[in-house]
Amino acid sequence: MSAVQRGDFDLQQTLQQADGWSLESAVHRPTGRLVHLLMFSQVFSQLSQFRAAVRTDRDTLLQLQHACIQKFLGFAESDGELLCWMEAPEAPKLALLIEAGTRLSADEIIDIGWQICSALQQMHNVGLAHGALSADTVLLTEGLQPVITAVGLQRWLNAAATARAQQNQSATRPALISVSAFASAEQVQRDLRDLAALLKHLLEHACKERTQQPSTTSLNSRLARLLDRLLDPAQPLPLTVRELQGRLGEILIDDAEMPIHDCRDDATGYKSTIIGGLFENSATATATPAPHVSAGSAGYWPKLPIIITVGILLLLTLLAVLIR
């Protein structure tokens, strides 16, 4: 860990605090940048298993780049305390938006789920799992872009809890330091269920759909059935987040009318949905007429090499006759 003093950060506000750690809004004085500063107590920081977990994830988190994942900027140690700091997104937690009465439509919820799937898949590809995905760890911008926060934190806290439990065992037993560099299949499955629970929570507070025809199944109903299956312990989960992302897309594709439900004011709300992304290109292609090509010109150019070849053969034949 690099040597950075806590004095390099001007603390502004405590965002979250628990046993052994706190999350602060702070200004990084060397850069003047507003950041989220995660600070761990000396007790936590000196636990070998905790330090090993942070060290294992450090380089991967610094290189992790995704629009829907809070970006890590640095790790350090100051006076025996481990620190890390991240970008400070200008977006509220989903939990606060729900509490304030914000209602999203089903297609917007699918859009949010689609983006989170993309972020989780990238995390899983590099061996990371979140472990605590919820409305408290996902922010939402005005443009309906989710931002996953607290990446790595649950894994580190689990390592600290394991280390403390080992300390309470017999002193004659040697301490075992074992930290896997890759997320297990169980941890990946937990992320899937946590995402399903989050989307279900959003759907329970979704705005009402327009009246559907009796013969059609509403988008809300289809999404609810998918999420119920994912949350049912008796049902098998998709093997990857990418598969779940595909199932979310299938719900929209199966929707014949492709309705856009929006229950927000146009002056303050945004209507960015996954439907636009899925069908924007095809719509543009349909609207642009193809250049006109006459039947004569279309057939002329393919025949030109044949005409030239026949002409050369006739010329050679004529020359052979003259030579004789």
N, C-alpha and C positions, 0 to 999 in steps of 0.2 A: 504494500500500500504506500502511496506517495505521502510525503509529509506536508499536510495542509493544516493550518491552524483554524480553530473555530472562529477566531477573530477575522478570518477572511470572509465571513458571512455575517451580514447584518440581519438578525432575526426580526421578522415582521409580525408573524401570527402563527399560533399553534393550530395546525389543521386537524391533527389526530394524535392521541397519546395513549399508550398502554404500558404494561409492565415491561420494562427493559428497552423501550424505544419510543421515539416521537417523530412526527412528521411536521416540519416547519415550512412556512413560506418565508423565504429569505432572499436578500440581494447578495449576489456574489461580487464582492467589492473589486477584485481585479478586472472583471469584465463589465460590471454594472448591470448584470443580467438578473432578472427575477427568476428564481428557481425554487423547486421543492427539495428541501434538505431532509434526508432521512438519517437520524442519529440513533446510535445504539449505546446503551450504558456500558461502563467498564466491565460489569459482571458478565453481560452477554458477550462483549467483544473479546474477552479472554478465554471463552470456552473453545476448546480446540476444534470440536466438531462444528460449531457455528462458524468459526473462522475459515475452516476448510470448505464449507458450503458457499460462503461468500466468495472466497478465492476461486473456486471452481466456476462460478457463474460470471465473474467480473468481466473477463474479456469478451465472452459471448454477448452479454448485455450491452457493452459499449459498442459492439459492432451491429447490434440488432437495429434494423431500419425498416419501419413500417408506419404508414400514416395513421394507423389506428392503435399504435403502441406508444406510450409515453417514452420519450427518448432519454437514455441515461447519458450524463455528461462527464461524470468522474467518480472515482472511489478514492478514499484517503483514510488516514488514521491520525488522530490528534489527541494527545495526552491519554493514550490507551483506549480511545473510543473510535470505533469504526464509523465512517460517514460515507454517504453517497448522495449525489444530487442529480436531479433530473430537470427537464424542461417543465415549465409551469403552464399547462394548457389553460386557455381562457374559455372554460366550459364548466358548467355545474354537474354534479353527480346526477345520475338517473333517479336515484332515490329522492333527491330534493325536487326534481321536476315532477315526479309522480305525486309527491306530497303537496306540491303547489297546484295540482289539478290538471297538469298537462296530459292531454289525451292524443295518442297516435292512432293512425289507421293501421289495418292489417298489412297493407302493402309497405307501409313505412317500417313496421316492426320487422317484416321479412328483409327489408333493405338493411336495417341495422344488424340483424342476425347474419346476413350475408357478409357484411364487412367484418364483423367479429370473427366469423369462420376463417376468413382470409388471414387475419392477424394470428389467430390461434394455430393455424396450419404452419405458418412460418416459425412460430415458437416451437412447435412440436418437431419440425424438421431439424432444428438445431439442438434438440434434446431438452428443451425447457417446457415446463407445464406451469399453469398459473396457480391452481389449487384453491382459489378463493374468489372466483368470478361471481359478481353479484351487482346489484344496483348501486352498491356503495363503492365499488372499484371500477365502474365504467362511467365515464363522463360522456356528455352529448353536446356537440356544438350546435349553433343555430342552423347550420347546413345539414343537420342530421348525420354528422360523422361521429361515430363512437370513438372514444379514446380509452384504452385499457391501462389502468394504473396498478401500482403495487405488484408489478411483475417481479418474481423472485422472493418477495417478502415472506409468503407462507412457507416456502421451502426452508428459508433460513430460520424462521420461528420454530418449525418442526425440528430442525437440527439442534436448536438451543434446548428445546424440551427434552429431546433424547439425551443430550449431554447432561442435563440436570438430573434426569432419572438415573443415569449411570453413576453420577456422583453420590446419589443416595444409597447405592448398593454397597456391598461390603468393601472396605478399603483394601482388603487383600486381593481383590480382583483387579487385573490390569485394565486400564481404560481402552476401549475399542473405538477407534476413529475410522468410520466407514461412510463415505459420501459418494453416491453414484453420480457420474457426470451426465447421465441421461435420464429423462423422465421415464417412468415405468408405464406399462400398458394400463395399469389401474389408475395412474394419475391422469393419463390422457382421457380415459373413460369418465373420470370425475369432471374434467373440463367440459366434456360433452353434456353431461347431466346438468352441470351448473349453468351452461348456456341455455339449455332447454328450460330450466326453471326460471331464468331471467326473462326469456321471451314470453313464457307463460304469465309471468307477473305483469309484463307490459300489456299482454293481450287482455288480461282481466280488467285493465284500466283503459282499454282502447275505446275510441269513439264508435258510435253505432254505425252500422252499414246502411246504405240506402236499401229500399225494399227490393228484395230479390224475386225473380219469377219462381213460381212454385216448383218447377222442374229442375231448378239449379240449386247447387249447394254453395253456400256463402264462403267467401275467402276466409272469414274468421273461423268458420266451422272446420274447414280443411286444415288450417294451421293448428287449431286446437287439437284435432285428432292426431296430427303428427307429433305434437309436443307431449300429449298424453302417452303415446306409445314410447317415446324416448324416456319418459319419467317412470314408466312401469317397470319395476325390477324383473318381472317375468319376461319382458320383451328384450331381444338382443339389440344392442346398440350398434350404430355404424362403426366400422373399424377406424375410420379417420374423420376428421372434421370436414375434409373435402367432400366426403359422401353426404354429410349432413347439409353442406352448402348446396349440393346438387338437388337434394330433396326439397329444399326451400325454393329453388328455382323451378322445379317441376310444378309446385303449387301454383305459381304465377302463370306458367305456360299452359296449364290445364284450365286456367280461368278464361273462358271464351270471350267475355266482354272486356276484360282487362280494365276494371274500374279503378279510377284514382279517387280515393276518399281523402278529403282534407277537412279537418274541423278546426282550422286555425285562421286567424285574420291574415289576409294577403299582405297587409302592410308590415307585419312582424314575422310571419311564418315563411317557411320554405317548402317547396313541393318537390324536392329532389328525391326520386324514388328509383329503385332498381329497374322498374319497368322501362324508364327512359333509357337506361343503359343497355337493356337487352334489345330494344327495338328501334333505337335512334338511328343506327346505321342502315337498317333495312328500310326504314321509312324514308331516309334521305335518298337512298338508291332508287326507291319507287318514284319519288317526286321528281327526279332528274331524268328527262327524256333522253333516250339514246340517240346519237347523231344519225341522220338519215343517210342511208347508202342505197343507191339505185341498184336494181337487179342487174343492169348491164355492167356497171363498174364492179359489182361484186363478183361477176363471173369472168371478167376480162383478165384481171391480173393473174389468177391461177393458170389460164390458158397461154399466156405470153411465152413461157419457156418452151412449150410444145411447138408453137409457131416458129420460134427461132430455130429450134432443132430441125424441123422439117425443111426450112429454108436453106440451112447449111447443107443438108443431104442433097437437095435438088441442085445446089450450086456445084457440089463435088461431082455429081453425076454428069452435069453439063460439061465440066472441065475434062472429065474422063473421055467423053465423046469427042470433044475438039482435039484432044491429044492424039487420038487414034486417026 
